Amino acid sequence: MASQVEITIPTTSISTTPKPYTLYNISLCLPLRAFSLPKRYSDFTTLHSTLTSQAGSTPPIPLPSKSYFTSTTSSPTLTESRRQGLQAYLNGINQADDDRWRNTSAWRTFLNLPSTTTTRSLTATNLHSAITSSNGAPITDPVVWLDQHRDLKARLHDARLHLTKRDQADTAKAQHEASAQAKKCLLGAGTMVRGLEGGLKSLGSGGKRGIGEGEVRRRRDLLASAVREKEGLENLLSAMTAKSALERTVASVQQKSELVGGGGGGGSLNQQNGSARSSSKPASGRVLGKETAKTRELDNNGVLQLQQQFMKEQDEDVMVLAQAVARQKELGVQIQEELAVQGEMLGLLDEDVDRVQGKVDVARKRVNEIS
């Protein structure tokens, strides 16, 4: 299985030593951080011989050959050609299905990789089992915890999309399918939340894989925000379901009223026509006002039910609007808290800069005294 470390050599540079040589700046992008390493060609030749010795075979792509008549410090064309060759050499090892070279200590030492980087495939397996398991087992690996939190946010986003599709659907079948998909996403999100909560307790206890107190607080805030978003989506789904049930009930009552008002079977044709004409008129004693297409064919009870339906729909719309406003308020509070934390970090950075500047001033004074 290929490694999840991305390796490139985007630039080169010339050393400032008395005898200059070319440095190849290796850029590495890991799941949680990125850094660069300057290496010269002799480092690559040492790596190649060590990998061949430890793995028992040469890497899949050969190392660019050494030039004895032209120096890379004076030939940009040779420098670029060797840069591309060294990048292909590293990517050949990094992307090979055979991981014998990546599992050697020489590879990890050359790229300053932790020992857990070569077992990233196991981490991906743990993540898959954590997501697909239904018991919400605690996630005790810090990297898997962040990966599952990212997947939790994706599930909540999918649930929100399904609820939007349900609100825009024109048929009852489409609404039912969208509701089922949204409910499925929310159930999976609930399982992930339980696993993340249990794992956060283990990570904050200071065990072998424990993390710092500040990181625990940050992850706890991330989890709390996701839980609030999940609860808001669940309330929105419940409101939509109740609204649909109410609409079906009102429609059923109207159909029954029309059937009852239409008269029973039998009788002469004149009686049926007379019954039809009488049913199209409002009931006796009704106070007439500005009639609409919806109220013109209804009696007093039908108008009352229609008014009650409109009032309930307005109440539900107000509830949905209130939930949206509450979510916006929570986002504003979280942004304010994040700004406060960033302000504190900037203050600490200013203090560090002042302290370092003081040390530089002292060192400069000492240099002036010596000179």
NORNOR-V383425 format. One line per field, one symbol per residue. phi: phi as a letter, one per 30 degrees, with the letter a starting at -180 (. if undefined). A space follows every 10 residues. Layout:
phi = ???
This chain:
phi = .ddcdcbbbd bbbcdcdecd bdccddccbc ecababbdbc dddddddddd dddddiaded cddeddcccb cddcbddddd dddddddddd ddddcdddcd dddddddddd chcdddddcd dddddddddd dddcciddcc dddddddddd dddddddddd dddddddcdc cddddddddd dddddddddd dddddddddd dddddiddcd bddddddddd dddddddddd dddddddddd dddddddddd dddddddddd ddiddiiddd dddddddddd cdddidddbd dbddcdccdd dddddddddd dddddddddd dddddddddd dddddddddd dddddddddd dddddddddd dddddddddd d
